[in-house]
Amino acid sequence: MLALALGYFVAAKGAQSLQYTASVSAIWPPVGLGIAVLYLAGLRWWPGIFLGEVLVNGNLLASGGGIPLGSLIGQQSGNMAEIVVGALLVRRLIGERAALNRAEQVSGMLLGLGAATAISATVGTVSMLAGGVIQQGDVPTFWRTWWLGDSAGALVAFPLVITWASAPLTTWRRLVTWEGGLLLAAVAILAVVSISINEAATYMVFPALIWAAFRFGPAVASLSVAIAAGIAIGLTAHKQGAFFKHPIDDRVLSTQLYVLVAALTMLYLSVVVAERRRSASELVEARLRQEARALQERHRIARDLHDSVSQALFSTILHTRTAQRAVAQRGLVADASLGHALESIGELTRGAQGEMRALIFELGNEAVADGLVSALNRLAATLSADGGPAIEVEGPDGRLPLDPVVENQLFGITREALTNVAKHAGATTATARIEQRAGLLSVEVRDDGRGFDPAEAHEAPGHYGLQSMRSRAAEIDGTLTITSSERGTLVRVQVSV
């Protein structure tokens, strides 16, 4: 509770330090922080927010800002109602632990935050009017400034907290790369340049924000918006930049609209990118399920043909031979037409049985009919389609000197490893390498995604992929090793040839 109160107070003091005048802040991020904490952790944390508000208003009262105690009490009541109602509305509209990667979640968040901030703006305006801080003619402008300031602060702070809370380690690993550092530098530099030059270049920072949304997702996009907003407000508060040239009311309004447009654009753009990636992943999974069902159906048809038609043809051949022997034993050989008919029946049945065997073999054949390398190339193309990781297959051309059973099991192990990379690792690249030397055939799958603990995953319920890979390797007397770290995973299986 004390840590939350201190964080709320620090956020408020940071906003107050960038005031455009003695009483006007362009945005008010503590509202977004408060709503995000109650949304994530529950309403039982409201005393921390209340204590933070007491510290903020107590500091205002002690500084002699000219705001009556009654107006401060009304302001605090409105702010508390804003945060509690906002947390309840957002949870009701977007559900719990939303990642803000769906359009309906962002729209629900906007509706909840907009309604909540209107409560604070209304109660605060009435409190200031009753305390004589503002005149009746100032009410529309004062309410608008309050509402836009709280809304802009909420749209900067709330998505930033929510998106980073959903997967902090993954987001951090993606950010601490050369591209992440270059992105943050570009956002900061373009934000300074766009505000410092003139009004026509105000939105020069948007290409960097779009880069963040496309390449890094909602979490880094929200961080980039926060950086751009902080720079814009800081420069304006220190009497620099295009916004400072405006009169005070227009100065505040221009800054608030700049922050709102940047936040809304990046939120919806990152949602579009996330939904496209999710659709691509779902498409890959659908293709894999379709291929699995098709293979299962082929095997079923092959079994049915073997158990019914093939057996019936075999029985027909036996009965034909029995009839031929009976004809010979009873001295009916002279009846040439009967003997010829039985011989024709036997030949036609044997021909049909041969064709049926070929059909059953074709239906029951696995994906490695034209070789392991060719089968893996087809699988890689399927998994890499529409936004999947880039998968490269390296191996000798043509068929490998492998028993069909061994080849099928190696393909099954590699398919499971590559599927796990596409579905779970979050990798950008992967390599499947087939090498043959010194009487051993080695198949390796390496990726640059997030790793895992193979021992824990093997023991955990529901992780049947690793169990299947180990079982397949054991059936062909192969050796399976899995090495995983934060930099990626290596799966290697070796068999004697």
N, C-alpha and C positions, 0 to 999 in steps of 0.2 A: 504494500500500500504506500509506504513512504517513497519507495523508488518510483512508483507510478506518479505520485504527487510531484516529486522532484522533476521527473521528465516532462510532465505537463507544464510546470512552472518555467522550466528552461525553454521549452518551445514557445511559450507566451512571451517571455522576455526577449527571445530572438526576434519574434515578430514586432514587438514594441521598439526594439533597437533600430528597426528599419522603417519607422513611422515617417510619413510624408509631412505631417504637421504634429503638433503636440498631442493630438487625439485620434488621428486617422492612420490605420495600417491598411496596406493594400490587400493583404490576405491574412487569414487567421488559422494557421495550421494546427493549433491545439485541438480544434474541434475534430479534425480528421484523425488525430492520434487517439483522442478519447473514444470516439465511436469505434475505431478499429480494435482497441483493447477490449471494450465491452463486447464487441461482436465475437472476438476470438476466445476470450477467457470467461465471459459470462457477466451478468449484471451484478454479481456479488462484489465486483471490484469498484463499484460506484463510489465508495468512500474515498478511494485514492484520487479520483477525479474531483470530488467535492473539496478535499483538502488542497489540491492544486489550485482550484478556483479561489479558495479562501486566501491562499498566499498571493495570487495575482491581484485580487481586489484589495487585500490589505496593503499591498505595496502601492497601489494607486491611491488609496486613502492617505497613507503616510506621506506620499510625495506631494500632497497638497495640490492635486490636479484640478480642484474646483468641482468635483463630482460629489453630490450629496450622498450620505450613507444610504438613504432609502433607494436612490437610483442604482447604487452599486449592488444592493440586495436584490433588486429587481433584475439587474443584469445577470447576477449569478444564478438566480432562479431560472431565467430564460436559457442560459447556457447549459445548466444541468438538464433541463427538460429536452433541450436540443440533442444532447449526447445520448441520453437514455432512450428517447423516442427514436433517434436515428439508428441506434444499435438494434432495437426491436424491429423497426421497419426493414432495415437492410437484411437482417436474418430471415425475416418472413418472405422477402421478395427474391432473394438469391440463394437461400439455404445456408447451411453451415459449411465453413471451411471452403468457400468458393475460391477458385484460382483466378477469377476474372478473365477466363480464356474463352468465354462464350458471349455472343451478342446479347442474349437475354439477361445474363448476369450483369453486364455493364449497364444496360438500360434499367434494370431493377435497382442497381446501386445509385444511378443518377436520380431516379424518382425518390428513393428513400432519403438521400442526402439533401436533395432540393427541398423536400417537405420539412425535414428536421431543421435546416438552417433558416427556413422561413419563420419557424417558431421563435428562435432566438432573436431574429431581426425585429419581429413584431413586439415581443416582450421588452427587448432592449430599447426600442424606439419609444414605446409608451412610458417606460421608466425614465428615460432622459427628458421626455416632454413634461412629465409630471414633476420632475425635479428642477425644471427651469433651465436645463442645460442647453436645450434647443428650443426654437420657436415653432409655432404651428406651421408656418410656411416652409420650414426646413424638413418637415416630416418625409415627403416623398424621396428627396435626395438622400437623406440620412438612412432611411430604410433600405433603399437600393444599394447604397455603399456597404451597409452592414451585411445585407444578404449576399451580395456578390463576393465580399471579402471572406465570409464564412464558407461560401460554396467553393471559391477558388482554393482556400486552404484545405477544405475537405477533399477536393479532387486531387490535390497534390499529395497529401499525407495518407489518406485512407488506402488508395491503391498501392502506395509504396510499402506500407506495413503489411497489407494482406498478401501481396504477391511474394514478398520476401519471406514471409512466415510460412508459406506453403512448401517451399523447397529451398531453404537458405544455402545449404552446402552445394547443391547442384548449380544454383545461380552464381554462387561465388566462384566455383571452379571455372565456369564459362567466362566470367568477367575478368579473372586474373590471367589473361592471355595477352599476347601482343595486340590482337584485334580489340579486346576489351579496353586496354589502356589507350589505344589509338582513338577508339570511339569516345571515351570520356574526355580526352584532350580536345577532340574535334567539337564536342558539344560545348565545352567551356570557352574555347576560342571563338567559335561562331556566335555564341550567345553574347560575348563581350562586343564583338565587332558589329553584330546586328543592332544592338542597342546604342552603341557609341556613335555610329556614323550618322544616320539620318532616318527619318520616318519611313522612307521607301524601302530600306533594307532591314526593317524590323524582323521579318520572318525568315532571314537568311539561315537561322539555326535549324529550320525544319528538315533539310536534307539529312543532317546528323541524327535528328530524332527519328526520322523514317528508317535510317540505317539501324538504329537501336531496336525498333519494333520488328523489322524484318529478320534480323540476324539473331537477336537475343531474347525476344519475347516480352511479355508484359512487365516482368520484374525490372529488367534493365531499362526498358522504355520509361517506366515510372520514375526510376532514379534519374534518368536523363532529363525528364521534364522538371523534376525538383531542382536539379542543378541550373537549368536554364531559367526557371522562375526566380530562384534565389539571386542569380546574377542580375537579372533585369530589375528586380526590386531594390537590390543593394546599390546599383549604379544610380537609379532614380532617387533613392533616399539620400544619396550623397551628392545630389545636384549635378548629375551628369546624364548624358544620353538623350535620345529623342523624346522620351516621355516627360522629362523634366521641363521641356520647353512649353508644355501645355499649362493652362490654368490648373489650380489645385484639384478642382472637381473632375476636369477632363483627364488630368494626370492619373488620378486614382482609377477612374473608369477605364482608361486605355490600358493600364497595367493589368487590371483584373480581367479584361476581355482577352488580352494577350495570353495570360496564364490559362484561362478557361479554354480558349481555342486550342492551345498546344496540348493541354491535358486530354480534352475530348478527342482530338484527332489521333493522338498516339494510342489512347485506349482502344478506340474502335479499329485502328489499323492493326494493332497487335492481336486483336481478337480475330480479324480476318486471316492473318497469317497462322495463328494457332488452329483455327478451324480447318484451314487448308491442310496443315500438317496432320491433323487428326483424321481428316477424310482420307488422306493418302495412306495413313497407317491402317485404317479400317479397310481400305480397298485391298491392301496387301494381305491382310488377314483373311478377307473374303476369298481372295484368289487361292490362298493356301488351303482354306477349308474346302473350296470347290475342287481343287486337285485331289485332296485327300478323299473326298466323297466319291469322285470319279474313279480313283484307284480302287477304293473299297467296292464300288459297284462292279468294276471289271472283275475283281477277284470273286465276287459273289456269283456273277454270271458264269465264270470259268468253273467254279465248284458245282453249280447247278448242271451245267452241260456235262461235266465229268460224271456226276452222280446219276444223271437221268439218260440223256441222249447217248453219251459214249457207252454206258453200260448196256443200254438197249441194243446198240449196234454190235457190241461184243457178243451179247446173247444171240443175236440173229445169226452171226457167223457160226456159233456153236451149233445152233439148231440146223443150219444149212448143212454142216458137215455130218451131223447125225443122220439127216435125210439122205445124203449121198451114200453113206455107209449102208443104210437100210435098203436103198435101191440096189446096191451091189450085192448084198447078202441074199436078196430075194430074187435075183436073176432078172432084174428088170433093165439090165444094161442095154438090151436091144431097143428099148424105148428111147431113141436118141433125143427126142424133143424134151422129155422129162429131165434127162441128164444135163442137156444143154441149158435148160431153164435154171436148174439148181446151181450149175456152175456160174451162170450169169449173175444170179442172186448173190453168190458168194463174192464174186469179183466186185460187184457194185457196192456191197456192204463193206468190204475191205477198203475200197477207195474212199467211201464216205467216212469210215473210221479214221483213215489217215488225215483227211481234211479236217475232221473234228479235232484230232490231236493238235494239228498245227494252229487251229483257231484257239484252242484252250491255252496253248503255250503263249500265243500272242496276247491274249487277254490277261493271262496271269503274270506276264513279264513286267518287271519293275521299270522305273524311269531310267535305269542304266542300260537299256537295251543297246544303245549306241556308244557306250563307254562312260566311265565315271566322270571324266573331265567335261564331256559334252553335257551330261546331266547337270553337273554343278554350274556350268555356264548358263543353262536355262533357268535354274533356280536363282542364280544371282541376278539375272535380268528381271525376274519377277519381283524379288525382294527390293531391288533398287528403284523400281518404277515409282513415279509420282512422289518424290520427296524422301524415299528411303535412303539408307546409307549407301555410299558408293562401294560396291563389292567387286574385287578383282580376283579372278581365278587363274592360277599359274600351275601348269602341269604339262606332261608330255602329250603329244598328239596321238590319236589312235587309241586302240584298246590296250589295256594293261593286262599283263599275264596273271590274272586273278580268277579264282573260282567264282562263279556267279553268286554264290551265297555270300562270300567274303565281300564282293563288290557291292552287293545290295546293303549289307550291314554298314560298310564304310560310308555309303551314300546316306544312310539313315542317320548315322552319327553326325556327319557334316551338315546335313539338312537341319538337324535339331540345333546345332551350335549357331548356324547362320540365322535361323529363325529367332533364336533368343537374342542375338545381336540386334536384329531389326525391331523386335518388339520391346525389349527391356533395357538395352545398354545405353541408348541415347547416343550411339556412335555416329560419326560422320563418314568414316572409311573402315573397311574390313578387307582382309585378304584370306583366300583359301589356297593353300599351296600343297601340291602333291609331288613327292620326291621318291625316287627309287634308287637305293644304293646298298651294297654289301649285304644282299639277301633280305633287306628290309624295305617295306613300303611305308612311308610316313605321310600322313595327312594332317596339316596344321590349319587352324582358323585363328586369326589374330585380328583384334579390333582396338579402336582408341576410345571406347566408351567407358562408362563408370563400371568399376569392378564390383566384386562380391566375394563372400567367403564360401568357397566350394563345400567345405565341411559342414557349415551351418545350413547352407541351402539344401545339401543332400539329406540332412536329418529332418529339415522342416517339412510339415505336411503340405501336400499339394505341389511340391517341386518334383514332378514326375519326369521332366526332361532329362535331368542329370541321371536319374535312376535308369531311364531308358538307354542313355548313352553308355553307361557302365555295363548294363546287361548285354547290349549289342557287342561291345568290345569283348566281353567274357566269352560269348558264344563263338567267336572266331579266334580265340586265344590271342587277342590283341592286348596292348598296353595303352591305357588311357590316362593322360595326365592333364590337369587343369591348373593353370597359374593365373591369378587375378590380382590386380592392384588398382589404385586410383587412376592409373594411366591406361588401363585396358586389360584385356583378358586374352590368354593363349590357351587353346584347346589342341592337344596333340594326341593322335592315335597311331600306333605302329603295329604292323603285322609282318610275319615272315612270308616270303614269296619264293 
